[in-house]
Amino acid sequence: DEVLERALPRWRHPAVLTKLQAKEAGKASAIALGLAHAKSPYAVLWDADLEYGFAALPLIAQTLASDTLITGCRPSHALKWRSVLANALARLALRTAGSPPADVLTGIHAARTDWLRASLQRSEARGYELEVAITRSALVDRLYQLDIEVPYRPRSFKDGRGIRWYHLFPILKAALGLGATAREQPAAIAPHLSQQEGRP
């Protein structure tokens, strides 16, 4: 959309590979496309619009670890009441799997690339619920979860963006694990996570 067109110049760099897809393909497809081209053992999922500032990106990159999901936590004072309500309901439902991070609807996550690919394949989530499904996968796989605050300026609700009441149903479905394509169990790619040195 027009916001993404304004955001693209910020991502143009000789070391950055930009891939575009049809708008109708959706966020899950965009993430799958990006992960398919990822060559690093770690990946950062970062919404490509203008809501999130880049100040926290170096800290996120420095903190990456094989047994951890890093969540870019939005400041609570910057959130609109719809986001606050949806986040609270999602966190409550996620407690059926473990202790969730403070912000489960953020557009920023960082973890091992292979784990992110597997997490995406385990869920049917496509919209706002995608972030919740990633968090639930981390809880099921017993990854450590680390919150890092990121600068955030939400887009206007008038531009068609923003959480609405009908988004709550798929969000809660993902939080309860009802959208998983297979029975939830720790991923085969991560059997070593509970044996990391220096972890309790």
N, C-alpha and C positions, 0 to 999 in steps of 0.2 A: 504494500500500500504506500501512500505518500510519505508516511513516517519512516518506513524502511528505506525509501529512496533518499531521504535526508540523512539517514544513519549510515548508508553504505560508504560515503567518503571516509568515515572514521575507521573503517576496517580495511581500507586500501593500503597495502604495503607489499613490497616484493616478497616477503616471507609468508604472506597470507593468501591462501587459496580460497576464492569466493565461488560458491555454487548456488545457483538460483533454481527454484522450482515453481510450479504453478501454485497460486495462492490457495487453491482448493485442496492441495495435498495435505496440509495440516502440519502442526508442530512436530508430532511424532515422526512423520516422514522426513522432515527437515533434519531432526536430530540423527535419525538413522543414516541419512545421506552424509552428514558430517562425520559420524563415527566410522562409516565405511571408508572414508579417506584419511582417517587419523592414523599416523604412523608412530606417535609417541605412546609409551606405556600408560600415560595418564592423559585425561581429557577434562576440559572445563566446559560445561554447558552454560552458555551465557546468552540470554535473550538479546537479539540483535537490534532492538529498538532503542529509543533514547531515554528509557526510564532509569537505567543503572549506570552510575559513574564508574570509571575504571580505577579509582584510587586504591581499591583493595586487591586488585588483580595480582600485583607482585607478591603480596603476603599469602594469597591463596596458592600461588605457584610454589612458594617456598615451603608451604606446610603440607603439601601432598604426601600421602603415605599409603602403602598398599592395603592397609586394614581400616581405612578411614573414608567416610563420605563427608566432604566439606560442603556446608550450606551457606550461601550468601544471604545473611539475615538482614532484612529491611528494617530500618529504625521504626519502632512502633508509632512514634509521633507522625510519621509520614504516611501511614496507612489510612485508607478510608474505612468507614464503619463496616461496609460490606466485606471487605477483605479481613478485617478483624474478626467478624462473626464467622466467616467461612473457615478461617485459620483455626479458631477455637474449636469449632465442631470437628474439623479434620483431626486435630491433635487429640481430642477426646476419643475418637474412634480408633486412631492409631495406637492407643494405649493397649489395645488387644494384642499387639505384637511387641510392644516394648515402650521405651521412653523416647518420644519424638523430639526433634529440635524445636526451637522456639518458633521458627517460621517455616512452614511446610509448603507454602504456596509461592515461594520465591522462584524467580526464573534463573537462578544460578546454583549449579551443583558441580562438584569436582570429585573425581575418583579415578580408579583404574579404568582404562579404556575397555578392556575385555569384560569387566564387571558391568559397566554401563551398557554395553551391547547386550549382555545376557539379561540384565534387568529390563531393558526395553522389550526384549522378545517374550518375557514372562507375562507381560501385561497387555491388555486391550485398550488401555488408556490413551486418549488422543488430545484432549484439551487441557483445561485447568487441572484435571485430575492426574495428568501425567506427572507433575511434580510430587503429588501425594504418593503415587505408585512407586516412584523412585525411592522415596523415604521409607515406605513399607518394605521394599526389597532389602534396603540396608538394615532395617530392624530384624527381618527374618534371617538374613545372612550374618547377623551379629557384628556388623561393622561399627567401629567407633564413629560417633557423629560430632562434628565440630562446627560451631557457628562462628562465622566471621562477618562482622557488620559491613555492609556496602552502602555507598551513597545511593539514594533512591528518590526519584521525582515522578510520581504516578501521572499517567496520561489522563486526559479529560474523559469523563464518563460519557460525554456527548459524542465522542468519535466512534462509538460502537464497541469500545473496549471496556473492560471492567466486569467484575463478577455480578451476576444476577441470580435471582432466587432459584431458577431452574438449573443453575450450575451446581447447586448443593448436592443434588442426587448423585451424579456421577462422581463428585468429590468424595462423598461418604462411601459410595460403592468401592472406590479404589482404596480408601483408608481401611476398610474392613476386609480387603483382599478378595472381594467378590468378582473382580474383573480379571483375576489371574487366569492365564491360559493353561496352566498346569498346577498340580498340587504344590502348595508352598512348602519348600524345604530349603535348607542352606544350599546354595549353588555349588555344583561340582567343581567350579573353577576356584573356589575359595575355601578349601578344607583346612588351610594353614592359618586362617585368621585368628583362631583362638590360641595359637602357639607363638605369637609374635614376642620377640625378646623385649623386655622392659615393660610389658603390659601386665596389669593385674589379672 
